[in-house]
Amino acid sequence: NPFGPSPISLGGADLCVFGCDDDMACNYDAEVNFNDGSCDYSCVGCMDPTAANFDNDATMEGDCVYCEAGTYVMGIDMTDSAGDGWNGASYYFTSLETFEVVSGDFDNAQSSLGDIATDLNCVALGCYTFTVAGGSAVGEVGYTLFDQFGTVYVSGSGALEGYPIDLGMTSACDFEGCTDSYCHNYNPSVTIDDGSC
């Protein structure tokens, strides 16, 4: 079968119950005995209004982050297309002002829901670079970098070197790159168009 296995129920139609069997998912069903990949985690989020990552739409409690004054949540969702972890690959979020580095990886993430691992870090607004590198299978890694305000800075897969990030969209970084949102290499942090779109 070129489309993968097709589950069937032998011995009676009610022996296999398809759906979501993960009790951390929004659509968990205790009757399910065959997970069909339909688990939905969109309702999971921080329900504490005093937290930096409070989610007004959340109906199931997720991780909350409490940042010190002057710092904000920088989050990264991580995936792995092969299902075997990042195999030594890591991400690096480096401040261009203080040269401090926040790093992490899929295998040691702060939290995991389904096949997405997430790190939430408190950092100051400003100019950064984002790198994903190392490991034996960096082509399998996926990442989405976002902030607590809902801005997505980059979403992609594979190795990435020194990608410019203006956390908080301060417009103070003078990054050069593509400013056309209709282009594949558009970067929302860029303020100077270098003709590379």
N, C-alpha and C positions, 0 to 999 in steps of 0.2 A: 504494500500500500504506500504510494508516494506521499500521502498526506499524514502518515503516522498511524499509530494503532487506533482502532475504533472499538471502544469497550462494548461488550455485550453481556447480558445477564443470562447465565445458563441455569436452568432449573426453576425458573419463575421470574416474572417481570419485576417483582418487588424485592428481590434479593440485593440488587445493586441500586443504591440511592445516590444519585449524582448531585454535586453542589459544592459548597464550601464547608470544610470540616475544621477550620482553624478558629478556635474560640476567641482569638484576638481580632477577628475580622468583623466588619459591620453586618455582613450577611451570613454569619455563622448559623448552621443548622445542625442540631444534635442528631438528627435522623440520618445525616449523610454518612456513607461509608466508602465513598469513592470521590476524592477531590478532583474536580474537573477544571481547576485553574480559574474559577470565577470569583475567588475571594476578593472583596472590596475593602480597602482600608481608609477610604476617604473621610470617614467620620471620626477617625482617631486623631486627637490633638490635645494640646494643653488647655484645660478648662479653668485654670486659675487666672483671673483677670489681673493679678498683680505680677504675673510672669512676663518676661520680655517676648515670649513666643505665644501669648494667649491667642487661641483660635475660637472666635465667636461662633463658628459653625460646627465645632466638635461636639459629638454626643457620646463619645467613649474616651476616657482619660488616656492621654499619651504622656510623653516626657515633657516636663516643664523646665525652662532655663531662666535663671535669675541673674541678670547681668549687673555689674557695678555701674555707677553713674558714669556716663561718657562712653560706654561700650554698648554694642548692639549685637544681635544674633546674626552670625554668618553660618549658614547651614549647607551641608553637602549630602545629597542623596547618592548612594553608590549602588551599582548593579554589577552583575557578572554574567555574561552571556553563556558561559560554559557550566555555571552552577558549582564551581569548585573553588570559589574564593579568588582573591586578587593575586595569589601566588607570588607574594613579595612586592607587588607594586604598591606605591603610596602616593598620596597627594601632599602638596606643600603650598601653603598660603603665606606669602612673605610680604611684610610691610616694607615699602620703599623709604619710609621715614625712620623707623627704628630698627629695621632689619630683623625683627622678631619673626619667628616661623611657627605657624600652627600646622601640624601634620597629622596624618592618620591613614587608615586603610579600611577596606571592607571587613576584613577578618577580625579587627579589634574595635569595631564601631561602637558608639555609645548605645545604640538601639537598633533593632531589626524588626521589620514587619513584613511578612511574606518574603519576597526575594529582593527587598530594598533595605539596605543598611544606611543609617543616618548618623552624622555627627553634627552637633549644634555647639558652636563656640562663640564666646563673647569677645569681640574685638572693636577697636576704635574705628570710626569712619575715616576714610582716606584712601590712599593709593597703594595697591598691592599687585603682586603677580601670582598667578595660579599655575602650578605645574603638576602633571601626573606622569610618573616615570618609574622605572625599575621593574623587577620581577621577571618571571619566565614567560608570562603570557599577557603583556600589557595591552595587546590588541583586543582582549576579551573584556576589559574593564569599561564601565560606563559611569558617568557622573553628571550631576546637575548642581550648580552652585547658585544659592539664593540668599536673600536676606529676610529679616523679620517683617519688612514692609511689602513683601511680595514680588520684589524685583528678581528676575532670573538673569544671571550674568553670563552663564555659559552652560550648555548642555551638549554632551557629545560622548565619544568613546575613543579608546586608544590613547597613545601618548600625547601629551600636550606640554609645551615648553614656554614658560614665562608669559602666559596669557595675561594682558593687562586688565585689572579690575579696579574701578572707582567705586568702592563700597560706600553706599549711601548716595551715589550719583552727585557728588559734591561739585563737579566741573572744575576741580582744582588740579587735576593730574596732568593735563596737556598730553594725553596719550594720542598717538597717531595710528590710523587704521581706516577701516571702512565705516562710514557713517550712514550708509544707505540701508534702511531696515528691510528692503526687498532683496538684498544680496545674501548669499550663503555665508560669507565671512563677516557679516555685520557684527559689530561689537557695541553694545549700548554704553560702555564706559569711554568710548573714543570721542574726542571733541575736535580733532584735527584730521580731516580727510586727506589721506596720502595717495589717493588714486588707485588703491589696490582692490576695490570692490569687483 
